[in-house]
């Protein structure tokens, strides 16, 4: 397992390669991951055994990433399946810059199950995380993380991010896990 910590300005983005070492677990996740479209808001109480094991392994990483892991709760788990980009996908929200706060995603983890990307075969599909959407800090205003198979990425859900178009012949599949804050900080109303 190779763990890289990318300091994206004041926020750490964790990238861990070769995250799962059990070949049977990888095969099971791969078999379950091919779906027609991304499945949003999967019932996280009824995870398959392979998904549950992935969740537990990712939670161990998140436990070390957070100040108060006990104040987080699993909010969302999605199967992501991107097929080769074509003109019908122009309106897909994944390709537009967005954040996960609207879905109560305080913390986001993306695990790449399958991808045609290799060191010798660029196929697109990078995750781009932005410092800001202006070009004031260009070219340091974003980082691109390649969709390498068996790679885990953990970052704050408030960070603007997007997926670049994917051109592989085989689907790029992933699991996206989001955590919400159980007890957010309560601020008193401002009286003017």
Backbone torsions as a table, in degrees:
resi	resn	phi	psi	omega
1	UNK	NA	125.9	178.4
2	UNK	-111.5	123.8	-175.1
3	UNK	-113.5	117.5	175.6
4	UNK	-110.5	137.3	175.4
5	UNK	-113.3	113.6	179.5
6	UNK	-96.5	115.2	178.0
7	UNK	-82.1	100.7	179.4
8	UNK	-91.9	83.3	-177.3
9	UNK	66.4	-109.2	-179.5
10	UNK	-102.8	3.7	-176.4
11	UNK	-118.9	135.7	178.3
12	UNK	-88.9	130.6	172.5
13	UNK	-110.4	120.8	-177.7
14	UNK	-96.1	130.5	177.0
15	UNK	-124.6	121.0	-178.6
16	UNK	-122.2	117.6	177.9
17	UNK	-91.7	156.2	-178.9
18	UNK	52.6	48.2	-172.4
19	UNK	-65.1	-44.1	-179.5
20	UNK	-103.9	127.6	-178.9
21	UNK	-98.4	-13.4	-177.8
22	UNK	-85.4	111.9	-178.4
23	UNK	-61.1	-36.4	179.1
24	UNK	-64.6	-40.5	177.9
25	UNK	-63.3	-43.5	177.7
26	UNK	-60.5	-43.8	-179.9
27	UNK	-63.1	-41.7	-179.6
28	UNK	-63.8	-47.6	178.1
29	UNK	-60.5	-40.9	180.0
30	UNK	-63.0	-44.3	-179.8
31	UNK	-63.6	-35.3	-178.3
32	UNK	-81.8	-14.1	-166.7
33	UNK	-87.6	-15.4	-178.1
34	UNK	-80.7	111.1	178.8
35	UNK	-133.0	161.8	-177.7
36	UNK	-66.8	-40.7	179.4
37	UNK	-143.4	169.1	176.8
38	UNK	-60.1	133.6	177.4
39	UNK	-96.9	111.7	-177.5
40	UNK	-90.8	142.9	172.6
41	UNK	62.3	40.8	178.2
42	UNK	-54.5	142.9	178.9
43	UNK	-63.8	105.7	-174.9
44	UNK	-77.6	-1.1	174.4
45	UNK	-87.7	-14.9	-178.4
46	UNK	-121.3	50.2	178.3
47	UNK	-73.3	150.8	172.7
48	UNK	-70.1	162.1	177.8
49	UNK	-56.0	-38.9	179.4
50	UNK	-66.8	-41.2	178.6
51	UNK	-66.9	-40.0	179.2
52	UNK	-63.2	-41.9	177.7
53	UNK	-64.4	-41.8	176.6
54	UNK	-60.2	-45.9	179.6
55	UNK	-57.4	-44.7	-179.8
56	UNK	-64.4	-40.0	179.5
57	UNK	-67.1	-42.3	178.6
58	UNK	-67.0	-38.5	178.6
59	UNK	-59.9	-35.0	177.0
60	UNK	-63.6	-35.3	176.0
61	UNK	-70.0	-45.1	-178.3
62	UNK	-64.4	-35.6	177.4
63	UNK	-54.0	-39.3	178.7
64	UNK	-82.8	-14.3	-177.0
65	UNK	-86.6	-28.2	-171.4
66	UNK	-102.3	156.8	173.5
67	UNK	-76.9	-41.4	-175.3
68	UNK	-135.6	76.8	-178.6
69	UNK	-60.7	-32.6	-178.8
70	UNK	-65.4	-14.7	177.9
71	UNK	-94.6	8.4	176.8
72	UNK	-107.9	150.6	174.0
73	UNK	-135.8	145.3	177.5
74	UNK	-58.7	122.4	-175.3
75	UNK	-105.6	-35.8	-170.8
76	UNK	-159.3	141.5	172.5
77	UNK	-137.9	124.8	-176.2
78	UNK	-126.3	141.1	167.8
79	UNK	-89.0	126.1	177.4
80	UNK	-108.7	133.3	179.3
81	UNK	-138.8	108.5	178.4
82	UNK	-105.2	127.3	174.6
83	UNK	-95.7	171.1	-179.5
84	UNK	-52.7	130.5	-175.5
85	UNK	-63.9	137.0	171.2
86	UNK	-146.1	177.6	-172.3
87	UNK	-63.1	-21.0	179.2
88	UNK	-72.6	-12.8	-176.4
89	UNK	-95.4	3.9	-176.1
90	UNK	-55.0	-39.2	-176.8
91	UNK	-85.6	3.2	-178.6
92	UNK	-66.0	125.0	-175.3
93	UNK	-62.4	-24.0	179.9
94	UNK	-61.3	-30.3	-177.3
95	UNK	-80.9	-10.3	178.4
96	UNK	-98.0	144.4	176.7
97	UNK	-59.0	133.6	-178.9
98	UNK	-154.8	170.4	172.5
99	UNK	-127.3	172.1	-175.7
100	UNK	-104.2	3.9	-178.4
101	UNK	-63.3	-35.6	178.7
102	UNK	-60.6	-26.9	176.4
103	UNK	-97.9	17.9	-178.7
104	UNK	63.2	27.1	-179.9
105	UNK	-86.5	92.0	178.9
106	UNK	-73.2	-35.7	-179.6
107	UNK	-136.7	137.5	-176.5
108	UNK	-124.4	138.7	172.6
109	UNK	-127.5	135.2	176.7
110	UNK	-121.9	127.6	177.5
111	UNK	-118.0	121.1	179.1
112	UNK	-85.3	118.1	-179.8
113	UNK	-87.2	-55.8	-179.5
114	UNK	-131.8	147.6	176.2
115	UNK	-166.4	148.3	175.1
116	UNK	-80.1	-3.6	-179.1
117	UNK	-66.3	133.3	168.2
118	UNK	-139.5	171.4	178.6
119	UNK	-57.6	-29.4	-178.0
120	UNK	-99.6	-0.3	-173.7
121	UNK	-138.2	90.9	176.6
122	UNK	-76.5	130.1	-179.3
123	UNK	-128.9	9.4	-177.2
124	UNK	76.3	-157.3	178.3
125	UNK	77.1	17.0	-179.3
126	UNK	-65.9	150.7	169.2
127	UNK	-90.0	121.7	176.9
128	UNK	-106.2	126.9	177.0
129	UNK	-115.0	130.6	-174.4
130	UNK	-104.1	143.8	168.5
131	UNK	-74.8	-44.9	176.7
132	UNK	-158.3	166.6	-176.8
133	UNK	-94.0	5.9	174.8
134	UNK	-93.5	170.8	179.1
135	UNK	-100.8	18.9	-178.5
136	UNK	-59.0	-35.0	-178.9
137	UNK	-106.5	14.3	-177.8
138	UNK	-57.1	136.2	5.3
139	UNK	-93.6	9.4	-178.9
140	UNK	-88.5	17.0	-178.2
141	UNK	-88.0	0.2	179.0
142	UNK	-156.3	161.8	170.6
143	UNK	-127.9	149.6	177.5
144	UNK	-115.9	127.8	-179.6
145	UNK	-115.1	119.9	-176.3
146	UNK	-68.6	147.4	-177.8
147	UNK	-82.2	64.2	-178.5
148	UNK	-75.8	133.1	178.7
149	UNK	-57.0	138.2	178.4
150	UNK	67.9	32.6	178.1
151	UNK	-109.6	136.8	175.7
152	UNK	-113.5	136.5	177.4
153	UNK	-126.2	131.6	177.7
154	UNK	-125.4	130.6	180.0
155	UNK	-156.0	160.1	178.1
156	UNK	-65.2	136.6	-177.6
157	UNK	-66.8	-15.7	179.6
158	UNK	-78.7	-12.1	-178.6
159	UNK	-74.4	133.1	178.0
160	UNK	-68.1	131.8	-179.3
161	UNK	-149.0	167.3	177.5
162	UNK	-158.1	165.2	173.8
163	UNK	-106.7	131.5	176.3
164	UNK	-82.7	153.4	-178.3
165	UNK	-53.4	141.9	-176.6
166	UNK	-107.3	134.6	-175.4
167	UNK	-121.0	15.0	178.7
168	UNK	-70.9	153.2	178.5
169	UNK	-74.5	-31.2	177.4
170	UNK	-101.0	148.7	-177.6
171	UNK	-58.7	144.6	171.3
172	UNK	-92.7	113.0	-176.6
173	UNK	-111.1	150.3	-177.2
174	UNK	-154.4	165.6	168.1
175	UNK	-117.8	131.5	177.8
176	UNK	-114.9	125.7	-177.5
177	UNK	-119.4	131.8	179.0
178	UNK	-125.1	141.0	177.5
179	UNK	-116.3	139.4	174.9
180	UNK	-105.0	161.5	175.4
181	UNK	-86.5	128.3	179.4
182	UNK	-67.8	-53.6	-175.7
183	UNK	-121.5	90.0	179.5
184	UNK	-67.3	158.8	178.1
185	UNK	-66.6	126.9	179.7
186	UNK	-92.8	121.4	178.5
187	UNK	-108.7	139.2	179.9
188	UNK	-67.9	152.3	178.1
189	UNK	-64.7	141.8	179.9
190	UNK	-85.0	127.2	178.9
191	UNK	-104.5	124.3	-178.8
192	UNK	-105.5	NA	NA
